[in-house]
Structure formats: C-alpha cells, structure tokens
Amino acid sequence: MQSRSRSRSRSRRASCSSRTVKLRRNSLYITTQPVVPTYPGKYHWSLLVTDNDGRITRHHWAGLGGSRGPQFAEGYLMQDIQSTHSATKNGFYTGYFRIKGCKNLDYGNLHWICRSTYGLGYPTVNANRASNVSCRTWLIYILKCLCVYTCLS
C-alpha cells in the first residue's frame, strides 16, 4: 500500500510541472525558480512584464552566453517568452507574484533601467556575490527605481 500512495503523489507532482499560468495584461510579475543542482537552496529571480497585446518579456540578471557556474560572467538579459497571454512552466517555478500598483509602465524606460543597473557587473559570479550582486538584489533595485519613476504606487 505504501508504494501505491507514493506513485500517486509522484503523478500529481509531474502533472503540476506542465500547468499553464494565466497572466494579466499590462502587469508586472516576479518569478522565482530553484537553482538546482548548481546552488541548492537558492532561487533565480526574474521580472516578467506583460503588455496590452499579451506579449511577455522576461528581464533578469543571469549567466551570459548560456554559461552557468561561479567562474562565468553575468549580466542583464531580456527575452521574449511568448506572444500569447500565458506562460508555460519550462521547469519548476515556485511562484509568479503579481506586483499590484503597476501603472503607466514605459517599456523603453524599464529596459533602460534594467540595462543600466549594475552596468556589466563583475567578471565572475563569485565576484558579483562578494559585492552583493545577484538576481535578487538586481530585481529589488529595479523595483525601487520603478517606485522613484512613479510606475509603482
């Protein structure tokens, strides 16, 4: 009997990973995703922006050139996810958190803020962490800048 209940819980977990999350138009979201096995217990933080047409753009501080690990460089990346108004989970995301109070978001201004924050960072992931530069601190700084520019109330 014990193995039967284990197989049920496994199938529920597997089905959860393929769900589609509906996102609101003209909204700002924070997403978190575990960074396993590279950094167990740590999460990658990203900013998702949806526009009036339902396009989703991901803004985040991540490894450049698809490289990961402490010896590689990081920087700002912007990626179009889909042209529909939902985001399919390509991996295990722990959450999509909608930022309420987002108004009159100027996408060009947002891109400029994201691109100019931290400049190019430091040469390696380890150097970034030693200087308190991470995807989380980068994202928090972006949100603070948006508050200053009155995009968030």
One Martini backbone bead per residue (centre of mass of N, CA, C, O) as a GRO file, in nm:
protein
  153
    1MET     BB    1   0.054   0.064  -0.018
    2GLN     BB    2   0.284   0.265  -0.007
    3SER     BB    3   0.360   0.263  -0.313
    4ARG     BB    4   0.089   0.375  -0.414
    5SER     BB    5   0.106   0.660  -0.281
    6ARG     BB    6   0.368   0.744  -0.419
    7SER     BB    7   0.267   0.733  -0.715
    8ARG     BB    8   0.053   0.950  -0.682
    9SER     BB    9   0.238   1.186  -0.598
   10ARG     BB   10   0.411   1.181  -0.852
   11SER     BB   11   0.184   1.242  -1.058
   12ARG     BB   12   0.111   1.518  -0.941
   13ARG     BB   13   0.384   1.654  -0.980
   14ALA     BB   14   0.406   1.615  -1.286
   15SER     BB   15   0.146   1.777  -1.359
   16CYS     BB   16   0.236   2.055  -1.241
   17SER     BB   17   0.480   2.116  -1.449
   18SER     BB   18   0.250   2.161  -1.705
   19ARG     BB   19   0.130   2.414  -1.635
   20THR     BB   20  -0.066   2.702  -1.692
   21VAL     BB   21  -0.016   3.050  -1.656
   22LYS     BB   22  -0.212   3.318  -1.603
   23LEU     BB   23  -0.175   3.647  -1.731
   24ARG     BB   24  -0.192   3.973  -1.703
   25ARG     BB   25  -0.233   4.251  -1.847
   26ASN     BB   26  -0.035   4.500  -1.774
   27SER     BB   27   0.206   4.350  -1.603
   28LEU     BB   28   0.388   4.263  -1.300
   29TYR     BB   29   0.643   4.011  -1.229
   30ILE     BB   30   0.757   3.765  -1.005
   31THR     BB   31   1.002   3.508  -1.029
   32THR     BB   32   1.072   3.173  -0.909
   33GLN     BB   33   1.373   2.953  -0.919
   34PRO     BB   34   1.541   2.688  -0.877
   35VAL     BB   35   1.908   2.626  -0.830
   36VAL     BB   36   1.942   2.322  -0.961
   37PRO     BB   37   2.253   2.205  -0.849
   38THR     BB   38   2.439   2.454  -0.818
   39TYR     BB   39   2.230   2.608  -0.584
   40PRO     BB   40   2.122   2.494  -0.319
   41GLY     BB   41   1.850   2.689  -0.188
   42LYS     BB   42   1.828   2.863  -0.440
   43TYR     BB   43   1.710   3.152  -0.637
   44HIS     BB   44   1.562   3.265  -0.930
   45TRP     BB   45   1.512   3.597  -1.036
   46SER     BB   46   1.233   3.753  -1.209
   47LEU     BB   47   1.097   3.966  -1.466
   48LEU     BB   48   0.761   4.016  -1.570
   49VAL     BB   49   0.609   4.144  -1.875
   50THR     BB   50   0.294   4.267  -1.972
   51ASP     BB   51   0.104   4.356  -2.235
   52ASN     BB   52  -0.174   4.445  -2.420
   53ASP     BB   53  -0.104   4.196  -2.636
   54GLY     BB   54   0.038   3.953  -2.445
   55ARG     BB   55   0.323   4.001  -2.409
   56ILE     BB   56   0.628   3.843  -2.289
   57THR     BB   57   0.884   3.969  -2.067
   58ARG     BB   58   1.212   3.891  -1.967
   59HIS     BB   59   1.388   4.003  -1.673
   60HIS     BB   60   1.746   3.941  -1.602
   61TRP     BB   61   2.001   3.807  -1.392
   62ALA     BB   62   2.255   3.630  -1.577
   63GLY     BB   63   2.405   3.418  -1.760
   64LEU     BB   64   2.624   3.445  -2.016
   65GLY     BB   65   2.595   3.250  -2.294
   66GLY     BB   66   2.470   3.001  -2.116
   67SER     BB   67   2.636   3.026  -1.863
   68ARG     BB   68   2.742   2.837  -1.570
   69GLY     BB   69   2.890   2.950  -1.282
   70PRO     BB   70   3.144   3.098  -1.087
   71GLN     BB   71   3.339   3.171  -1.357
   72PHE     BB   72   3.116   3.335  -1.483
   73ALA     BB   73   2.929   3.563  -1.640
   74GLU     BB   74   2.709   3.842  -1.583
   75GLY     BB   75   2.374   3.977  -1.677
   76TYR     BB   76   2.156   4.134  -1.869
   77LEU     BB   77   1.834   3.997  -1.967
   78MET     BB   78   1.620   3.974  -2.261
   79GLN     BB   79   1.299   3.795  -2.309
   80ASP     BB   80   1.090   3.641  -2.519
   81ILE     BB   81   0.843   3.409  -2.456
   82GLN     BB   82   0.552   3.508  -2.571
   83SER     BB   83   0.244   3.584  -2.773
   84THR     BB   84   0.086   3.513  -2.531
   85HIS     BB   85  -0.127   3.506  -2.220
   86SER     BB   86   0.097   3.283  -2.129
   87ALA     BB   87   0.294   3.068  -1.907
   88THR     BB   88   0.498   2.809  -1.947
   89LYS     BB   89   0.648   2.573  -1.765
   90ASN     BB   90   1.016   2.539  -1.787
   91GLY     BB   91   0.987   2.411  -1.509
   92PHE     BB   92   1.039   2.495  -1.167
   93TYR     BB   93   0.817   2.709  -1.022
   94THR     BB   94   0.730   2.874  -0.721
   95GLY     BB   95   0.641   3.161  -0.863
   96TYR     BB   96   0.387   3.413  -0.925
   97PHE     BB   97   0.422   3.770  -0.866
   98ARG     BB   98   0.211   4.024  -0.846
   99ILE     BB   99   0.239   4.371  -0.903
  100LYS     BB  100   0.085   4.604  -0.752
  101GLY     BB  101   0.054   4.934  -0.892
  102CYS     BB  102   0.091   4.920  -1.191
  103LYS     BB  103   0.166   5.216  -1.390
  104ASN     BB  104   0.264   5.348  -1.669
  105LEU     BB  105   0.455   5.155  -1.824
  106ASP     BB  106   0.769   5.207  -1.961
  107TYR     BB  107   0.946   4.997  -2.158
  108GLY     BB  108   1.195   5.167  -2.225
  109ASN     BB  109   1.261   5.248  -1.934
  110LEU     BB  110   1.289   4.967  -1.819
  111HIS     BB  111   1.522   4.877  -2.001
  112TRP     BB  112   1.718   5.097  -1.909
  113ILE     BB  113   1.727   5.022  -1.611
  114CYS     BB  114   1.819   4.729  -1.645
  115ARG     BB  115   2.080   4.788  -1.815
  116SER     BB  116   2.215   5.004  -1.599
  117THR     BB  117   2.217   4.807  -1.382
  118TYR     BB  118   2.542   4.733  -1.281
  119GLY     BB  119   2.607   4.715  -1.559
  120LEU     BB  120   2.843   4.450  -1.596
  121GLY     BB  121   2.965   4.401  -1.346
  122TYR     BB  122   3.146   4.127  -1.284
  123PRO     BB  123   3.344   3.872  -1.412
  124THR     BB  124   3.201   3.697  -1.180
  125VAL     BB  125   2.998   3.541  -0.970
  126ASN     BB  126   3.177   3.562  -0.717
  127ALA     BB  127   3.220   3.871  -0.742
  128ASN     BB  128   2.926   3.947  -0.721
  129ARG     BB  129   2.865   3.822  -0.441
  130ALA     BB  130   3.086   3.986  -0.288
  131SER     BB  131   2.904   4.257  -0.394
  132ASN     BB  132   2.591   4.191  -0.381
  133VAL     BB  133   2.535   4.044  -0.665
  134SER     BB  134   2.209   3.958  -0.784
  135CYS     BB  135   1.904   3.880  -0.894
  136ARG     BB  136   1.764   3.994  -0.640
  137THR     BB  137   1.907   4.272  -0.606
  138TRP     BB  138   1.841   4.367  -0.888
  139LEU     BB  139   1.529   4.356  -0.868
  140ILE     BB  140   1.495   4.544  -0.626
  141TYR     BB  141   1.620   4.789  -0.765
  142ILE     BB  142   1.414   4.812  -0.991
  143LEU     BB  143   1.168   4.862  -0.808
  144LYS     BB  144   1.277   5.123  -0.686
  145CYS     BB  145   1.295   5.279  -0.953
  146LEU     BB  146   0.992   5.258  -1.022
  147CYS     BB  147   0.903   5.425  -0.777
  148VAL     BB  148   1.050   5.686  -0.854
  149TYR     BB  149   0.895   5.683  -1.149
  150THR     BB  150   0.586   5.612  -1.073
  151CYS     BB  151   0.504   5.301  -1.160
  152LEU     BB  152   0.474   5.262  -0.851
  153SER     BB  153   0.240   5.262  -0.555
   0.00000   0.00000   0.00000
